[in-house]
Amino acid sequence: MLHCNMSYVAVQHGQERMKQPRANRAETAKAASKATKVSPSVIKVRSTPAKPRPILTISSRNYSSWSLRGWLLCKLAGLDVEEQVLSLDDPANRAELLLLAPSMLVPRLTHDGASVWDTHAIAEYLAELYPEAGMLPKNRLARAHCRSVSGEIHSGFYNLRSALPMNLKMRHKNFKIFAGAQPDINRVQTIWEECIERWGGPFLFGKKPTIADAMYAPVCTRFITYNVPMTDTAKAYCRTIMSWPPMAQWVEAAKKEPEEIEELDVEF
Ligand SMILES: N[C@@H](CCC(=O)N[C@@H](CS)C(=O)NCC(=O)O)C(=O)O
């Protein structure tokens, strides 16, 4: 039997080599180092300890904008996660979430012994771990810009968030936008215009999506849900985001989600 905590196991003639006493093993190693050819009957099998699959805890796909951000970030990193979907309406799930994430909020990532909650922390954690994934732009100035606009959406736009909650399944044709949310709507579109003009689009920092696109993706869905008037550049950016394959995949799954929050589904 092969053990998963052995990094190399020599197999001879289909059978695991018997454990040798220390002295014998030293002799075997000496003999092996003298040998010019490796016997074809000795096959080295690489075996590493099995790591548990990373877990991303999320809630509703239809309503939870932060879950969407966390999930897109994992896609950007190329991290294959097992999804743990918790309905936050269930008090038992809330108790479980408290154990998982002290903030009692989703998303929350469990990866290789690390527990990461808060979308911004997940973004930085994954970008540091997988630099080759290009979650942050290569150019220093673009990187500074990307971090700034990502920070801005993470820490602000409260009026936009509360006036236009994410609801992927819903479409409001004649939605009356709360006046307090209009400055946020304008600011978001200015951010998109500046990024696309400076870095060439179609994503905010060029040809490939970055952390900033994951952070603004739920805003695109809100603008579409509530039929928010947009500039041509903003409309084109929303089309780019909605046809980005991971985004399309999330929206498809959200449509199949049974859970509904009545207050958010009324026509208003
Ligand atoms: N700052 C947090 C915000 C996370 C957040 O507000 N998550 C919402 C879901 S979209 C949540 O878990 N709310 C708890 C609830 O619905 O009771 C982050 O960046 O992850």
The ligand as an SDF file (V2000), in Angstrom:
LIG
                    3D

 20 19  0  0  0  0  0  0  0  0999 V2000
  -17.0450   44.0750    3.9460 N   0  0  0  0  0  0  0  0  0  0  0  0
  -17.5480   42.7340    3.7310 C   0  0  0  0  0  0  0  0  0  0  0  0
  -19.0240   42.8000    3.3930 C   0  0  0  0  0  0  0  0  0  0  0  0
  -19.6420   41.4430    3.3190 C   0  0  0  0  0  0  0  0  0  0  0  0
  -21.1540   41.4760    3.4150 C   0  0  0  0  0  0  0  0  0  0  0  0
  -21.7740   42.4950    3.7370 O   0  0  0  0  0  0  0  0  0  0  0  0
  -21.7310   40.3160    3.1210 N   0  0  0  0  0  0  0  0  0  0  0  0
  -23.1840   40.1780    3.2070 C   0  0  0  0  0  0  0  0  0  0  0  0
  -23.7250   39.3960    2.0230 C   0  0  0  0  0  0  0  0  0  0  0  0
  -23.7020   40.2980    0.5370 S   0  0  0  0  0  0  0  0  0  0  0  0
  -23.5380   39.3380    4.3950 C   0  0  0  0  0  0  0  0  0  0  0  0
  -22.8610   38.3760    4.6900 O   0  0  0  0  0  0  0  0  0  0  0  0
  -24.5700   39.7430    5.0710 N   0  0  0  0  0  0  0  0  0  0  0  0
  -25.0300   39.0260    6.2080 C   0  0  0  0  0  0  0  0  0  0  0  0
  -26.4810   38.9340    6.1870 C   0  0  0  0  0  0  0  0  0  0  0  0
  -27.0680   39.0130    5.0970 O   0  0  0  0  0  0  0  0  0  0  0  0
  -27.0140   38.6960    7.2220 O   0  0  0  0  0  0  0  0  0  0  0  0
  -16.7340   42.0860    2.6190 C   0  0  0  0  0  0  0  0  0  0  0  0
  -16.0170   42.8060    1.9410 O   0  0  0  0  0  0  0  0  0  0  0  0
  -16.7530   40.8640    2.4450 O   0  0  0  0  0  0  0  0  0  0  0  0
  1  2  1  0
  2  3  1  0
  2 18  1  0
  3  4  1  0
  4  5  1  0
  5  6  2  0
  5  7  1  0
  7  8  1  0
  8  9  1  0
  8 11  1  0
  9 10  1  0
 11 12  2  0
 11 13  1  0
 13 14  1  0
 14 15  1  0
 15 16  2  0
 15 17  1  0
 18 19  2  0
 18 20  1  0
M  END
$$$$
